[in-house]
Amino acid sequence: MTKCLWLYALFLSGIVTACDGPLPPGMLDEASPSEIANVSAGTVHRVDPRLDTLVPADAPIEKVADGFMFTEGPVWVRGESRLLFSEVRDRHIYQWTEMEGVSVFLAPWFEGDLTGRNPTPNGLTFDREGRLIICEHGNRVVSRLEADGTRTILADRFEGKRLNSPNDIDIALDGTLYFTDPSYGLDGYEDSPLRELDYNGVYRLRPDGPLELLTREPAPNGIALSFDEMTLYVANTGGPWKAYDIDANGVSNERVFFAINDQTAQGGRDGIKVDTAGNVFATGPGGVWVLAPDGTHLGTIRPEQAPANVAWGDDGRTLYMTARTGIYRIRLTTEGRIPGPDQ
């Protein structure tokens, strides 16, 4: 029995493991993900000359994998040249490498009755010890995958009430976690009978500290810290990108960083990343919006499909994009921090 078949059998029996072999046929219903060499799989819309210092004029958009249903939560594995990402329709976390293509990395387990829930993984990151942190959207927890394959629950309740459905996550250099908790993982969203909190929140979890509610938001989705960790960005689905000053006491100086309510292109306000110079790369209508630190729209990176999230990869100068059924990337002249050891 191959490693992947063994993994799939364990997945069916409720056990989580990892796999480094090829993806077995039929894992994604009728079609398996495929690796393709598709250059110029999109365009770059240039609005401000400053974009040229971040995105080279001749930089192609490449599609590196295809055949999924809805990809999310990308994170680069430092030192291993691997991209991990969630497939929010089949409960798996996949990996992609240049040499080996796509394979199953993790088949998450879900406990109890899944009725009325969307049982998917979503946002991913790594801590300084190289442990994978997972927003278990349907399981309504933030968990950590330990080196021995066991799972530690980091957050599942606030003030005794179950979280809604943790969606996206970022991590500070000291290991503090910041995550959004909308109701998207619950059937009926705010009207779900399983909902215990009567609001959607943004939370902070310090190492060995209690879970803190930083702010209530109408529809919090993507989240990111600035490189200097003094600003917290939050994307509200269907609303503006917001920014907060952040310190040990919490958030302050709430402001609209950029509002794009007049846009009609496909794609919502979702994943966010910030480069070392403070430029924001945020998925939104039509692509990845590149915004200067002062909120000026510099341009938009437009892969063939509307992206849901982004991650820094390779040496920190490649932007990977999870976009509906595919995985895309573009090589930049700016860079961002990759979470994990030696970040």
N, C-alpha and C positions, 0 to 999 in steps of 0.2 A: 504494500500500500504506500503510495507516495505521501510526502509530508502534507500536501494540501488536502488530499482525500482524508488523511488522518485528522487534519484540522476540521474539515467539514463535518466529519462524524462527531468530533468533540463538540462542535458548535451546536449540532442538533441535540446533543445530550446536555447542553447547558454549561459547558466548560469553555473557558477562554484560553487561547494560546496564540502563538505567532507562527508565521509561515514565510519561508524565503524561497519557495519554489514557484513554478509557473502557475498561473490561474487555471483551474480545471474547467473544462467545457461545462456550460450550463449553470454556472454559479449566479449569473445575472439573467435568469429566465432563458430567453431564446438566444441572446447575443452576449458575448463576453467582451470586455474592454479590449481595445486594440491599440497598438502603438503605431504612430504614423509620422511621417516626415512631411509636415505641411507648413511650409514657410509662407509668410505674408498672409497669415490666417487672421486678417483684420487690418485696421488702419489706425493712425494716430491723428487726432484732430488738434491742431496747434492754434492756440488763442493768444498766447503771450510769448515774446521772444525768449523769456527766461526758461521756457520749457526745453529749449535746445541745449541748455547746460545740464539737463537731467536725462532727457531722452534723445539720443543721437538721431539726426535726420534720417539716417539709413537703417535704423534699428528695425528688423522685421519682428512681427508677432508670429510665434511658432505654436502650432498645436502638437503636443507631444503624446497625448493619449485621448481615446474616445470610447464611446459605447456605454457610458454610464447613464444613470437616470437623473441624479441631481447631486453634484459634488459640492463639498463645503470644507471648512476648517483646515486649510493647508498649513503645514509646518515642516520646515527643513530639518533633517537629522544632521547635525554638525559632525563633520569628520567621517561621515559614511556616504555622502553624496546620494541621499535618498529623500524623497518627498513623501510625507504621509498626508492623507486627506480622508475625510469622511464621505461616505455615500449614504445620504440621508434617507434613501428609499429602501435599502436592503440591510441596514443595521451593521454594516461592516466598516472597518477602517482599512484602506488600501495603501500600498506603497508603490512608488515608481522610481526606477533608476534608468539612467541613460543606456546602460548595457543590457539590463534584464527586462525592462519594460514594467508591466503591471503585475502585481501579485497581492494576495491577501496578507495583510499584516496582523489584523486582529478581528476576531468575530465576537463582538461584545455580548455579554449575557444580560438578560433582563429578568428581574424577579417579579413574581406575583402576576396578578391579572392585568393584562395590557388593554383591556377594554377602555375606550375613550382616550387613548394616549397614542402619540406618535413615537414609537420605540426606536429612536435613532441616536447615534452619536452626532456631535456637531463640532463646536470649537475645540481646538487642540493647542497645547503648548508643551514646553519642556521646562523642568526646573534645573537648578545648577548641578544637580547630581545626575542629570540625564534621564529622569523619570518622566514618563508621559502623563500629562494632566488632561483629563477628558471632561468636557461638558456632556454628560449623559442626558440628552434632551428629554427622552421619553422616560428615563428612570428618575428624573427630577433631582439629580445630584451632580456634584462636581467630585470626580474621583481621581485617584493617582494609581498608575500601574507600577507596582514594585518590581525590583530586579528578579524576584523569584516567580513573577507572573500573577501574584495575588493582587487584589484590589483594596485600596484604602479609601473610605469615604471621607472627603475633606469638608464637604458642606451639603446638607440636605434639608435643614430647617433654619428658620429665623424666628426667634422668640416663640419657639415651640410649634410653629406652623410650617408645613411642607412648602418648599420652594415651588415655583410654577414649573419652569422648564429651562434650566441654564442653557444659554445659547452660545455666547462667544466670550473669549477670555484673553487676558494679557497678563504678563508677569513682570514684576520689577526686579532689579538686580539683587535685592535682599530676599527675594522669594515671595514677596507679597503678591497675592492674586487679586485681580480685578475682573469681575464678570457681570454680564447682563442676565436678567431673569424675566423674559417676557412670558406670555402664556401660549406661545405658538406650538408647543408640544402637546397641548391638551385639546381634545376634540371639543369644539365649541369655544375655544379660547377663553375669554373672560366669563363666558356663560357656562363653562364646564362645571359639573357638580363635584368634580375632584379638586377644584381650586380651593385653597385654604387662605391664601393671602388676597386681599381685595385691591391690590395694586401691583404694578410691574416695577421692578427695582434694579438698581445698580449697586453692587456689593464689593466690599473689600475684605479679604481674609489674609491677615498677617501670619507669619510662621508662629505656631503655638499661641495664636490669639483668637479672640471671639470673632464671629462673623459680624461685620458692620454694614448697615444700610447707608450708602452715601447719598443717594437721591432717588426719588420716584420719577419715572418717565412714562409717557403715554405708550410708547412701543419701542423699548430699548433693544437694539440688535447688535451691531458691531461696536467694538470698544478698543481703544489703544492709548497707551501712554506716550507722551513725547519723549525724545531721546534723553532730555535732562530730567525727566520724571517730575516735572513741575506743572504739566498740563494733562488733563484727562479728556479724551475725545469720545463722544458717544453718538452713534447713529440711531436715529429714530425712524423706523419704517414708515414711509409716507410723510415724514416731517423733515426738519432741518438736521444738519450735523451741528452738534452743540459742543462747547468747550467749557471746561471748568479749571480754575486753579485748584491745585491739590497739595495738601501738606499733612502733617501728622494728625491734625484735628479734623480732617475731612475735606470736602469740596466747598468752594466759594466762587464768587464772581461768575455766576452762570451767564452764558452768552450764546447767541447764535453764531456759529463759526461760518456756516455757509448754508443758505436756503435755496433749494432748487424746486420749489413746488410747482413751477410752471412747465416742467419737463414732462414729456409724454412718452419718451422712448422706454423700451422694456428694461426692467431691472430696478431694484429697490435700494434704499440706503442700507448697507449691510456691512461687510468687513472693512476694516481700516488698518493701515500701517503708516508709520511715520519714519522718514529717513533721518540721518544724523544731522542734517541741516535744518530740520523742522518742517520740511515739506510733507504734506499729507497726501496719501494715496488711498482714496476711498471709493469703494464700489457704489455705483448709483445708476440712474437712468442712462443707458447707452454705453456704459463701460466703467473704467476706473478714472475717476476725476482726480486730477493732480492740482492741488491747492497750495499756494505759497503760505508761509507762516502767518501772513497777515490776512489770509482768507481769499486772496485773489485767485481766480480760476485761470490756470496756466494752459490747460489742455486736457484732453481725454484720450486714454488708451482704449481702443475699441476692438476687442477680439470678436470673432464671428458670432459668439453667443454672449448673452449678458452675464457678467461675472457676479458671483455672490461673495467671494472672499479672495484675499491675496496674502502672500507670504514672501519674505526675503529668502533667497536661496543661493546655492553655489558659494561664492565668496562674499555674499551680501549685496552684490550688484545685479542680480537677476531677480525680477519680479515674477513669481508664479501666480497664476490666476485659476481658480476653480470656477468654471462657467458652464452651468447646466450639465450637458452630457460629456464635456471635455475638460482637459487640462491644457492650459496655455502658458507661455512665458515670453518675456521680452528682456533683452539685455540693456541695462541702463549705465549711466556714468555717475549716478549717485548710489548710495548704499544705505542699508539699514541693519539693525542689530538682529542677529539670529539667536533665539533663546536656547538655553542649554549650557553645558559645561563650557567654561572659558569664554563666555559671552562678554 
